[in-house]
């Protein structure tokens, strides 16, 4: 139970707190993270995110192996965030964009797919999302290669429908950002994790991505 918070963001929102699931090395005030402090012998968890939040869920510990199958398992290359080795990005059939000096951070706390301008500006160059969502079928796929494994997002995956009171509009779910020098990360948030359910294994420091089985209702 959360009894004390500090920081303006907590007072300006409806959050009760943040359940940190990364490594202890970046924990605020060096506090042990929830998973480290727990009595669980299996230090693993997985996310199954859907456009409808009511359908989203976690499995702690382990993964949903009944409805999903693993695509690939990747070794964590830096034990701060859940960081994997990023190889390249690609828009459609355009030449691949070298991203080997960057790490792919798999992060449920980030809604979008966010990266440095020198990578993402090239990736999204020329892609124009119509607010009325009418051109999604005309937009190219995006391919993200991690440890030589390709993960493809279609426009239906990387374009978000946002709004309220029946007024929806489509916006790009991939964003470039002016990040500080030395922050060599691309953040793979919910836009990516909805397509590829993610299993975080603290027992052997790996992240596995899954896909729905053909017979699944997902």
C-alpha positions as CSV (number, residue, x, y, z in Angstrom):
1,X,0.0,0.0,0.0
2,X,1.3,3.4,-0.9
3,X,1.4,5.8,2.1
4,X,3.6,8.6,0.9
5,X,4.5,10.1,-2.5
6,X,6.7,13.1,-3.5
7,X,6.7,15.0,-6.8
8,X,4.2,17.3,-8.5
9,X,3.0,14.6,-11.0
10,X,1.4,12.6,-8.2
11,X,-0.6,15.6,-6.9
12,X,-1.7,16.6,-10.4
13,X,-3.0,13.2,-11.5
14,X,-5.1,10.4,-10.2
15,X,-2.1,8.0,-9.8
16,X,-1.5,6.5,-6.4
17,X,2.1,5.7,-7.3
18,X,4.3,3.9,-9.7
19,X,5.1,0.2,-9.4
20,X,8.7,0.2,-10.6
21,X,9.6,-3.0,-12.5
22,X,13.0,-2.2,-13.8
23,X,16.3,-2.9,-12.1
24,X,17.3,-1.8,-8.6
25,X,20.2,0.1,-10.0
26,X,17.9,3.0,-11.1
27,X,15.4,2.8,-8.2
28,X,14.6,6.2,-6.7
29,X,16.4,6.6,-3.3
30,X,18.0,3.2,-3.9
31,X,14.9,1.4,-2.6
32,X,14.5,-2.3,-3.5
33,X,12.0,-2.6,-6.3
34,X,8.7,-4.4,-5.6
35,X,9.7,-7.6,-7.5
36,X,13.1,-7.8,-5.7
37,X,11.5,-7.3,-2.3
38,X,8.7,-9.9,-3.0
39,X,8.8,-13.4,-1.6
40,X,8.3,-14.8,-5.2
41,X,11.0,-17.3,-6.2
42,X,10.2,-16.8,-9.8
43,X,11.1,-13.2,-10.5
44,X,9.3,-12.8,-13.8
45,X,6.2,-11.1,-15.2
46,X,4.4,-10.4,-18.5
47,X,2.1,-7.8,-20.1
48,X,-0.8,-8.3,-22.4
49,X,-2.0,-4.9,-23.5
50,X,-5.1,-4.2,-25.6
51,X,-6.6,-1.0,-27.0
52,X,-9.4,-1.5,-24.6
53,X,-7.8,-1.2,-21.1
54,X,-10.4,-3.5,-19.6
55,X,-9.0,-6.3,-21.6
56,X,-5.4,-5.7,-20.6
57,X,-3.7,-7.8,-17.9
58,X,-0.5,-9.0,-16.4
59,X,0.7,-12.4,-15.3
60,X,2.9,-12.5,-12.2
61,X,5.0,-14.6,-12.2
62,X,5.4,-16.3,-15.6
63,X,3.5,-15.8,-18.9
64,X,0.3,-16.8,-20.6
65,X,1.4,-19.8,-22.5
66,X,-2.1,-21.1,-23.2
67,X,-3.1,-18.3,-25.5
68,X,0.3,-17.1,-26.7
69,X,3.5,-18.6,-28.1
70,X,7.1,-17.2,-27.8
71,X,8.7,-15.6,-30.9
72,X,12.2,-15.0,-29.6
73,X,14.1,-14.5,-26.3
74,X,16.6,-11.7,-26.0
75,X,19.4,-11.2,-23.4
76,X,19.3,-7.9,-21.4
77,X,22.5,-6.0,-22.4
78,X,22.3,-3.4,-19.6
79,X,20.7,-4.0,-16.2
80,X,19.2,-0.6,-15.6
81,X,16.1,-0.6,-17.8
82,X,15.0,-3.8,-19.6
83,X,17.5,-2.9,-22.4
84,X,18.1,-5.1,-25.5
85,X,20.5,-4.7,-28.4
86,X,18.8,-2.7,-31.2
87,X,20.2,-3.4,-34.7
88,X,18.2,-1.4,-37.2
89,X,14.9,0.4,-38.2
90,X,13.2,0.3,-41.5
91,X,10.3,2.1,-43.2
92,X,8.6,-0.2,-45.8
93,X,11.2,-1.3,-48.3
94,X,13.5,1.7,-47.8
95,X,17.2,1.1,-46.8
96,X,17.6,0.0,-43.2
97,X,18.6,2.7,-40.7
98,X,21.6,1.6,-38.6
99,X,20.7,1.7,-34.9
100,X,23.5,-0.5,-33.5
101,X,24.7,2.1,-31.1
102,X,21.3,2.3,-29.4
103,X,19.5,0.0,-27.0
104,X,15.8,-1.0,-27.2
105,X,14.2,-0.3,-23.8
106,X,11.0,-2.3,-23.4
107,X,8.8,0.0,-21.2
108,X,5.1,-0.4,-20.3
109,X,5.3,3.1,-18.6
110,X,5.6,4.8,-22.0
111,X,2.5,5.0,-24.2
112,X,4.3,5.6,-27.5
113,X,7.4,4.4,-29.3
114,X,9.9,7.1,-28.6
115,X,13.4,7.6,-30.0
116,X,16.2,10.1,-30.7
117,X,15.6,12.5,-33.6
118,X,18.5,11.1,-35.7
119,X,16.8,7.7,-35.8
120,X,13.1,8.4,-35.7
121,X,12.9,11.4,-38.1
122,X,14.4,9.1,-40.8
123,X,12.0,6.3,-39.9
124,X,8.8,8.4,-40.1
125,X,9.9,10.7,-43.0
126,X,7.1,11.1,-45.5
127,X,4.5,9.3,-43.4
128,X,1.4,11.5,-43.1
129,X,-1.5,10.2,-41.0
130,X,-4.9,11.6,-41.9
131,X,-6.9,12.6,-38.8
132,X,-9.9,10.8,-40.1
133,X,-7.9,7.6,-40.3
134,X,-8.8,7.1,-44.0
135,X,-5.3,6.3,-45.3
136,X,-4.0,3.7,-42.9
137,X,-3.9,1.0,-45.7
138,X,-1.7,3.3,-47.8
139,X,1.0,3.7,-45.1
140,X,4.1,1.5,-45.0
141,X,5.1,-1.0,-42.3
142,X,7.8,-0.3,-39.9
143,X,10.4,-3.0,-39.0
144,X,12.5,-3.0,-35.8
145,X,15.3,-5.4,-35.7
146,X,16.5,-6.6,-32.3
147,X,19.4,-9.2,-32.1
148,X,18.8,-10.0,-35.8
149,X,15.1,-10.7,-35.2
150,X,12.6,-8.5,-37.1
151,X,9.5,-7.2,-35.5
152,X,7.0,-5.5,-37.9
153,X,4.4,-2.9,-37.0
154,X,1.7,-2.1,-39.6
155,X,0.0,1.3,-39.7
156,X,-2.9,-0.3,-37.8
157,X,-0.3,-1.0,-35.0
158,X,1.6,2.3,-34.9
159,X,-1.3,4.7,-35.5
160,X,-3.4,5.5,-32.5
161,X,-7.1,6.6,-32.4
162,X,-7.5,9.2,-29.6
163,X,-10.2,11.5,-28.4
164,X,-13.4,11.5,-26.4
165,X,-17.1,12.1,-26.6
166,X,-17.3,10.4,-29.9
167,X,-14.7,12.7,-31.5
168,X,-11.8,10.4,-32.5
169,X,-8.9,11.2,-34.6
170,X,-5.8,9.3,-35.7
171,X,-2.3,10.3,-34.6
172,X,1.2,8.8,-35.1
173,X,2.2,6.6,-32.2
174,X,6.0,6.9,-33.1
175,X,7.6,10.1,-31.8
176,X,11.1,11.6,-32.1
177,X,12.5,13.5,-29.2
178,X,15.6,15.6,-28.5
179,X,17.2,13.4,-26.0
180,X,20.3,14.4,-23.9
181,X,23.8,13.3,-25.1
182,X,24.6,9.9,-23.9
183,X,21.0,8.7,-23.7
184,X,21.4,6.1,-26.3
185,X,18.1,4.4,-26.0
186,X,14.9,4.0,-28.0
187,X,11.9,3.4,-25.9
188,X,9.5,0.6,-27.0
189,X,6.4,1.5,-25.2
190,X,2.7,0.3,-25.4
191,X,2.5,0.8,-29.1
192,X,5.1,-2.0,-29.5
193,X,3.9,-4.1,-26.6
194,X,0.3,-4.3,-27.8
195,X,1.5,-6.1,-30.9
196,X,4.2,-8.1,-29.1
197,X,3.2,-9.2,-25.6
198,X,6.4,-9.1,-23.5
199,X,7.7,-11.5,-20.9
200,X,10.3,-10.1,-18.5
201,X,12.4,-12.7,-16.8
202,X,14.5,-11.5,-13.8
203,X,15.8,-15.1,-13.2
204,X,18.0,-15.1,-16.3
205,X,17.8,-11.4,-17.3
206,X,16.0,-11.9,-20.6
207,X,12.9,-10.5,-22.4
208,X,10.8,-12.7,-24.6
209,X,8.2,-11.5,-27.1
210,X,5.1,-13.5,-27.9
211,X,2.3,-13.6,-30.4
212,X,-1.3,-14.8,-30.1
213,X,-1.9,-18.4,-31.2
214,X,-4.0,-18.9,-34.2
215,X,-6.8,-20.5,-32.3
216,X,-6.7,-17.7,-29.6
217,X,-9.6,-15.2,-29.2
218,X,-7.0,-12.4,-28.8
